[in-house]
Amino acid sequence: MSRRCELTGKGPMSGNNVSHANNKTRRRFLPNLNDVSLQSEVLGRAIKFRISAAALRTVDHRGGLDAFFAKSKDDELSANALKVKKEIVKALAANAA
C-alpha cells in the first residue's frame, strides 16, 4: 500500500535532519494518513478512503464529499476515488433529469 492520499495525491517528501552541529542527513517526511469512511449524500452510503488529515479538513471545509469531488481535479485522485466521483456525477445527472 503506497503512502499517498487518495483524494489530494499528497505523498512522501524528502529533506534533511539538521543537528545542532549543522550536520545534514537525508530523511523522509511522510503524510499523516488515516483510514476514514466518508458519507456521500447523493449515493446514500459511506465510502472508505485512506486520506491525509489535511484532506479530511478540506472535505469538511468544502461541505462534504460530494462538494469536494465537484471541485477536485481528476489527475490528483486515485483510481478508487475517480470511480466514486464518476458514480456521484452520474447520480447527480439522474436526479436532475
C-alpha positions in Angstrom: 0.0 0.0 0.0 1.5 3.3 -1.1 1.8 6.2 1.3 -0.3 8.5 -0.9 -3.5 10.3 -0.1 -6.4 9.1 -2.3 -8.0 12.5 -2.6 -5.2 15.0 -2.8 -2.3 12.9 -4.1 -0.1 14.1 -1.3 2.9 11.7 -0.8 6.2 11.5 0.9 8.6 14.4 0.7 12.3 14.4 1.3 14.5 16.7 3.3 17.3 16.9 5.9 17.7 16.2 9.6 19.9 19.0 10.8 21.8 18.6 14.0 22.9 21.2 16.4 26.4 21.0 14.8 24.7 21.6 11.4 25.3 18.1 10.2 22.8 17.1 7.5 21.4 13.6 6.9 18.6 12.7 4.5 15.1 11.8 5.8 11.6 11.4 4.6 8.5 13.4 5.7 5.5 11.0 5.5 1.9 12.3 5.2 -0.4 11.8 8.1 -2.7 9.2 6.5 -5.9 7.9 8.2 -8.4 5.3 7.2 -11.8 7.0 7.2 -15.3 6.4 6.0 -16.9 9.4 4.3 -20.7 9.7 3.7 -21.9 10.6 0.3 -25.3 12.3 0.4 -26.0 11.7 -3.3 -25.2 8.0 -3.2 -26.6 7.5 0.3 -23.7 5.3 1.5 -20.3 5.6 3.1 -17.1 5.1 1.2 -13.8 4.1 2.7 -10.7 6.1 1.8 -7.1 6.4 3.1 -6.6 10.1 3.2 -4.3 12.7 4.9 -5.6 14.7 7.8 -5.3 17.9 5.7 -7.5 16.3 3.0 -10.1 15.4 5.7 -10.2 19.1 6.8 -10.5 20.1 3.2 -13.5 17.8 2.6 -15.2 19.2 5.8 -14.4 22.8 4.7 -15.9 22.3 1.2 -19.1 20.9 2.6 -18.8 17.2 2.3 -17.5 14.5 -0.1 -19.9 15.4 -2.9 -18.8 19.1 -2.9 -15.2 18.1 -2.7 -15.4 15.9 -5.8 -17.2 18.7 -7.7 -14.1 20.9 -7.3 -11.4 18.2 -7.5 -9.1 17.5 -10.4 -9.1 14.0 -11.9 -5.4 13.7 -12.1 -4.9 14.1 -8.3 -7.5 11.3 -7.5 -6.7 7.6 -7.1 -8.4 5.0 -9.2 -10.9 4.2 -6.4 -11.7 7.9 -5.8 -12.1 8.5 -9.5 -14.6 5.7 -9.7 -16.6 7.1 -6.8 -16.5 10.6 -8.4 -18.0 9.2 -11.6 -20.7 7.5 -9.7 -21.6 10.7 -7.9 -21.7 12.7 -11.2 -23.9 10.0 -12.8 -26.3 10.1 -9.8 -26.5 13.9 -9.9 -27.3 13.8 -13.6 -30.0 11.2 -12.9 -31.5 13.3 -10.1 -31.5 16.5 -12.3 -33.3 14.8 -15.1 
